[in-house]
Amino acid sequence: MHRFLISFALFSFALLSTSCASAGDSDADIPAANEAQTETPPIRNAEATNTEATNTDVTHNSVMTEAEKFNVWKADFMQRAVAQGYSQDLVARLIAPATINPKAIERDKTQPEFTKPVWSYVDGAASASRVNSGETKLANFRTTFDAIEARYQVPRHILTAIWGLETAYGKIMGSDDMVSSLATLAYQGRRRTFAEREMLALLEMVQDGYVRQDQLVGSWTGAMGMTQFIPTTFRDYAVDFDGDGNKDLWESEADALGSAAHYLSRHGWRASEPVMEEVRVVDGFDYGLTETTKRTVNQWTTAGVMTMNGQPWTADAGFLEAKLIAPGGHRGPKFLIFKNFDVIKKYNNSTSYAMGINVLGEALRGNTVISTPWPRENEALSFEDKKTMQRKLTALGYSTGGVDGQVGPNTRKAIRAWQNSLGLPADGYMEQDLLARLLAQ
């Protein structure tokens, strides 16, 4: 019976493909692009509903093997891709050979910036070997960087930091088949909507001649090349900087770095402004102002925020808008973060990542960004610890907005409210000693 279902699904795809072959190459139904590594908005509701129904029906047939269920999902996706205007031949050539990538399922459960303490991530980002290699790249590609800076006004040390942190300057770009990886995430991963949208973008990239099919090798996330663009980002921001007719992020340093600069520029990079600056705060500072409150530097100064050396800000800096973060709590370093920090987070929506890029970039210029010691003696919370904390806070009346093991804005707001109730510095930071105190209530 299950083999009949597979055959029927593939047969249905062939029929639909024939009827839609003249639909053309319209991109009216192609989902909008989104930034790398962020949560994604849903594809059109009809598509999302259809996908969920298909996978539910397949999963409930316990007789079928995993590979057979995957093939049924794949046939359904191929039908929908052809219905959106992609050619039958292209869809069959690109999607039909896809197989399940077990690594994509396993790795999708956790990513480094969400599991390491912030100081561990930042330390690793600016390791001695990464800085040394980056200095060599800056010297070897000086002319390329000159041209990129002239066009996009994005500094070379930031681009080099992205290159180094994403792929170790092109050494670790991934060796997974991108179609299989994205198809796996779409079929049974937690980011199905994201992955299906990226698969449609792959089809468009090949259809429009942006890349060759044989180039579609990358990471298990579907990211590609030296600067790890996901397909929608590639489609919308990749450039042929060296002018050879191919947007080659795998072999052309000019294309890869030029594309990263184009991406940052389009998202609002401000050439004359900093990324972040370490600061000091007065005793009794209101940590409830951290993360979300945006003020000018002059206003932060009035609230008790000072430069590390105690010198006044320049007149121009005083009018820049910034937010204050204390990622290691009140005992760790504090930073004013500016517009360019948010632009880097468009590349990868992680505070740790944006900090790592800036710390590495400044190290490549011979600068040290962080002078205050991190609270390394604090034992970080495990994933289960975080869920236990969320449950306890909620039980005490401090809603975390759910129990998911991720410490986001809602959880930090709840931690601050609990800290305030005890007269503690309300920095929204939780470590093992403080967790024990919470659980004792």
C-alpha positions in Angstrom: 0.0 0.0 0.0 2.7 2.5 0.9 4.6 1.8 -2.3 1.4 2.6 -4.2 1.1 6.0 -2.3 4.6 6.9 -3.3 4.0 6.0 -7.0 0.7 7.9 -6.9 2.4 11.0 -5.5 5.1 10.9 -8.1 2.5 10.3 -10.8 0.5 13.2 -9.6 3.5 15.4 -9.8 4.1 14.4 -13.4 0.5 15.3 -14.3 0.7 18.6 -12.6 4.0 19.4 -14.1 2.6 18.8 -17.6 -0.4 21.1 -16.9 1.8 23.9 -15.5 4.7 23.8 -17.9 3.5 27.0 -19.6 3.0 28.9 -16.4 6.2 30.9 -17.1 8.9 32.1 -14.7 6.8 34.5 -12.6 8.2 35.2 -9.1 4.9 36.6 -7.8 4.5 33.8 -5.3 8.2 33.5 -4.2 8.5 34.3 -0.5 10.3 37.5 0.5 14.0 37.4 1.5 15.0 37.3 5.1 18.3 37.7 6.9 20.7 34.8 7.7 20.1 32.8 10.9 17.0 34.7 12.0 13.5 33.4 12.8 11.5 33.6 9.6 8.0 34.8 8.8 5.6 32.1 7.4 5.3 31.4 3.7 1.8 32.0 2.3 -0.7 30.4 4.7 -2.0 28.0 2.0 1.5 26.6 1.4 2.2 26.2 5.1 -1.1 24.5 5.7 -0.6 22.2 2.8 2.9 21.2 4.0 1.7 20.5 7.6 -1.1 18.3 6.3 1.1 16.3 4.0 3.7 15.6 6.6 1.0 14.7 9.2 -0.6 12.2 6.8 2.7 10.7 5.9 3.9 10.4 9.5 0.8 8.6 10.6 1.4 5.8 8.2 3.6 3.7 10.4 4.2 1.1 7.7 6.3 3.4 5.5 10.0 3.8 6.0 11.5 7.2 6.8 12.9 7.4 3.2 9.5 6.6 1.7 7.8 9.3 3.8 10.5 11.7 2.7 9.8 10.8 -0.9 6.1 11.5 -0.5 6.9 14.9 1.0 9.4 15.6 -1.7 6.8 14.8 -4.5 4.3 17.2 -2.8 6.9 20.0 -2.6 7.8 19.4 -6.2 4.2 19.8 -7.2 3.9 23.1 -5.3 7.2 24.4 -6.8 5.9 23.7 -10.4 2.6 25.3 -9.5 4.5 28.5 -8.6 6.0 28.7 -12.0 9.3 26.8 -11.8 10.0 24.6 -14.8 9.2 20.9 -14.5 12.7 19.9 -15.7 14.5 22.2 -13.3 12.4 21.0 -10.3 13.0 17.4 -11.2 16.7 17.8 -11.8 17.3 19.8 -8.6 14.9 18.3 -6.0 14.3 14.7 -7.0 17.9 13.5 -6.1 17.7 14.9 -2.6 18.1 12.5 0.3 17.8 12.8 4.1 20.8 14.4 5.7 21.0 13.0 9.3 23.5 15.7 10.3 21.1 18.5 9.5 18.6 17.0 12.0 21.1 16.5 14.8 22.9 19.8 14.4 19.7 21.8 14.2 19.1 21.1 17.8 21.7 23.5 19.0 24.1 26.2 17.7 27.2 27.5 19.4 26.0 31.1 20.1 23.0 29.7 22.0 24.8 27.2 24.2 28.2 28.8 25.2 28.6 31.5 27.8 29.0 34.8 25.9 32.7 35.2 27.0 33.6 31.7 25.7 32.1 32.6 22.3 33.8 36.0 22.2 37.2 34.5 23.3 37.0 32.0 20.5 36.0 34.5 17.9 39.2 36.5 18.4 41.6 33.6 19.0 45.3 34.2 18.2 45.2 32.0 15.1 42.1 33.7 13.7 43.7 37.1 14.2 47.0 36.0 12.6 45.2 34.5 9.6 43.0 37.6 9.3 46.1 39.9 9.2 47.5 37.8 6.4 44.2 38.1 4.4 44.1 41.8 4.9 47.6 42.1 3.4 47.0 39.7 0.5 43.8 41.3 -0.6 44.5 44.9 0.0 43.5 46.0 -3.5 40.3 44.1 -3.3 39.4 45.7 0.0 40.2 49.1 -1.4 37.7 48.6 -4.2 35.0 47.2 -1.9 35.4 50.0 0.7 35.2 52.6 -2.1 31.9 51.1 -3.4 30.1 50.2 -0.1 31.7 52.1 2.7 32.0 49.0 4.9 35.3 48.7 6.7 37.7 45.8 5.7 38.3 44.7 9.2 34.6 44.0 9.7 34.4 42.1 6.4 37.5 40.1 7.3 36.0 39.3 10.7 32.9 37.9 9.1 35.0 35.9 6.7 37.1 34.5 9.5 34.2 33.7 11.9 31.9 32.2 9.3 34.3 29.9 7.5 37.9 30.4 8.9 38.7 32.4 5.8 37.2 29.9 3.4 38.7 26.8 4.9 35.4 25.4 6.4 32.6 26.2 4.0 30.8 22.9 4.5 30.6 19.8 2.2 26.9 19.0 2.4 24.6 18.9 -0.5 22.5 22.1 0.0 19.3 20.7 -1.5 19.4 17.6 0.6 20.1 19.6 3.8 17.3 22.1 3.2 14.9 19.3 2.1 15.7 17.5 5.4 15.0 20.6 7.5 11.8 21.2 5.5 10.6 17.6 5.9 11.1 17.0 9.6 13.2 19.8 11.1 11.9 22.6 13.4 12.3 25.2 10.7 10.1 23.8 7.9 8.8 27.1 6.7 12.3 28.7 6.5 13.7 25.6 4.7 11.0 25.5 2.0 11.4 29.1 1.3 15.1 28.7 0.9 14.6 25.7 -1.4 12.4 27.9 -3.7 15.2 30.5 -3.7 17.7 27.8 -4.8 15.4 27.0 -7.7 15.3 30.6 -8.6 19.1 31.0 -8.4 19.7 28.2 -10.8 16.8 29.1 -13.1 18.1 32.7 -13.5 21.7 31.6 -14.0 23.1 33.1 -10.7 24.9 29.8 -10.0 25.5 26.4 -11.4 23.9 23.4 -9.8 27.3 21.8 -9.2 28.2 24.8 -6.9 25.4 24.1 -4.4 27.6 22.7 -1.7 27.6 24.2 1.8 26.8 23.8 5.4 24.0 21.6 6.8 21.9 24.8 7.4 21.9 25.5 3.6 24.4 28.4 3.9 27.0 28.7 1.2 30.4 30.1 0.3 33.1 31.9 2.2 30.6 34.3 3.8 27.8 31.7 4.3 24.8 33.2 2.6 21.5 31.4 2.7 19.7 31.1 -0.6 17.3 34.1 -0.2 20.2 36.3 1.0 22.3 35.1 -2.0 19.4 35.8 -4.4 18.9 39.4 -3.1 22.4 40.5 -2.1 25.1 38.5 -3.8 27.2 40.4 -6.4 29.5 39.5 -9.2 32.2 41.9 -7.9 35.0 40.5 -10.1 32.8 40.8 -13.2 33.3 37.3 -14.5 29.6 36.6 -15.0 29.2 34.2 -12.0 28.3 35.2 -8.4 30.9 32.8 -7.0 31.0 32.9 -3.2 33.0 29.7 -3.1 36.1 30.5 -5.1 36.1 34.3 -5.6 37.2 36.3 -2.6 36.1 39.5 -4.4 32.5 38.2 -4.9 32.2 36.8 -1.4 33.6 39.9 0.4 31.8 42.3 -2.0 28.5 40.5 -1.4 28.9 40.7 2.4 29.7 44.4 2.1 26.6 44.9 -0.2 24.5 43.1 2.4 25.6 45.3 5.3 25.4 48.4 3.3 21.8 47.7 2.2 20.9 47.1 5.8 22.0 50.5 6.9 25.7 50.4 7.8 26.9 53.8 8.9 30.5 54.3 7.9 31.3 57.0 10.5 29.8 55.3 13.5 31.1 52.7 15.9 29.7 49.2 16.5 30.0 49.1 20.3 31.9 50.8 23.1 32.6 49.4 26.6 31.4 51.7 29.4 31.1 52.0 33.1 28.0 52.8 35.1 27.4 54.5 38.5 26.6 52.5 41.6 22.9 51.8 41.9 22.4 52.1 38.1 19.0 51.0 36.9 19.6 47.8 34.9 16.0 47.8 33.8 17.2 50.2 31.1 19.4 47.6 29.5 18.6 45.9 26.1 15.6 47.7 24.9 15.9 51.3 25.9 17.4 53.5 23.1 18.8 56.9 24.1 21.4 59.3 22.8 24.9 59.0 24.3 24.3 62.4 26.0 21.2 61.0 27.7 23.0 57.8 28.8 25.7 60.1 30.3 23.0 61.8 32.3 21.7 58.4 33.5 25.1 57.5 34.8 26.9 55.8 31.9 30.6 56.8 31.5 33.5 56.1 29.2 36.0 53.6 30.5 38.7 56.3 30.9 36.4 58.9 32.4 36.9 61.3 29.5 33.8 63.0 28.0 32.4 61.8 24.7 33.1 63.9 21.6 30.4 66.3 20.5 29.4 64.3 17.5 29.2 61.0 19.6 26.9 62.6 22.1 24.1 62.7 19.6 24.4 59.1 18.5 21.6 56.7 19.6 22.6 53.6 21.4 21.3 50.8 23.7 23.1 49.5 26.8 23.7 45.8 27.2 25.3 43.8 30.1 25.5 40.3 28.7 27.5 39.0 31.7 25.3 40.7 34.3 26.1 43.6 36.6 29.5 42.1 37.5 30.6 41.8 33.8 31.5 44.3 31.1 28.8 46.7 29.9 28.5 48.2 26.4 26.7 50.9 24.5 25.7 49.3 21.1 25.0 51.4 18.1 23.2 51.1 14.8 26.1 49.1 13.2 25.7 46.5 16.0 22.1 45.9 14.9 23.3 45.7 11.2 25.7 42.9 12.1 22.8 41.1 13.8 21.0 41.2 10.5 23.7 38.9 9.3 23.3 36.5 12.3 20.7 37.4 14.9 22.8 36.8 18.0 24.3 39.3 20.4 27.3 37.0 21.0 27.9 36.8 17.2 27.8 40.6 16.8 30.1 41.0 19.7 32.5 38.4 18.3 32.6 40.2 14.9 33.4 43.5 16.5 36.0 42.1 18.9 37.8 40.2 16.1 37.5 43.2 13.8 39.1 45.5 16.3 41.8 42.9 17.1 42.7 43.0 13.4 43.3 46.7 13.8 45.4 46.2 16.9 42.7 47.3 19.4 41.4 45.7 22.5 37.6 46.1 22.9 36.9 44.6 26.4 38.9 45.4 29.5 36.5 44.5 32.3 36.8 40.8 33.4 33.9 38.5 32.6 32.4 36.7 35.6 34.0 33.4 34.6 33.5 31.9 38.0 29.8 31.8 37.3 28.6 28.4 36.2 26.4 28.8 33.2 22.9 27.3 33.1 22.2 24.2 31.1 19.2 23.9 28.8 17.3 22.0 31.4 18.3 24.5 34.1 16.8 27.3 31.9 13.6 25.4 31.6 13.5 24.8 35.4 14.1 28.5 36.0 11.3 29.5 33.6 8.9 27.2 35.3 9.8 28.5 38.8 9.6 32.1 37.7 6.2 31.6 36.2 5.0 29.7 39.3 6.0 32.7 41.4 4.0 35.1 39.2 6.8 36.3 36.9 5.7 35.1 33.4 8.4 34.1 31.0 6.0 33.7 28.1 6.5 30.0 28.0 9.0 27.3 28.8 11.5 26.7 26.0 15.0 26.8 27.5 15.8 30.0 25.6 16.6 33.1 27.7 15.0 35.8 25.5 13.6 39.2 26.3 10.5 37.8 28.1 12.6 35.6 30.4 15.0 38.4 31.2 12.1 40.7 32.0 10.8 38.0 34.5 14.3 37.6 36.0 14.5 41.4 36.5 11.1 41.5 38.2 12.2 38.7 40.6 15.5 40.3 41.3 13.8 43.6 42.0 11.5 41.9 44.5 14.6 40.9 46.5 16.4 44.1 46.2 19.1 42.6 43.9 20.7 44.3 40.9 18.0 43.7 38.3 20.3 42.9 35.4 18.3 40.0 34.0 21.2 37.6 34.3 20.9 34.2 36.0 23.7 31.8 37.0 23.8 28.7 39.2 24.1 30.4 42.6 21.2 32.7 41.8 19.2 29.8 40.4 19.6 28.0 43.7 18.2 31.0 45.5 15.3 31.1 43.2 14.5 27.4 43.5 14.7 27.7 47.3 11.7 30.0 47.4 
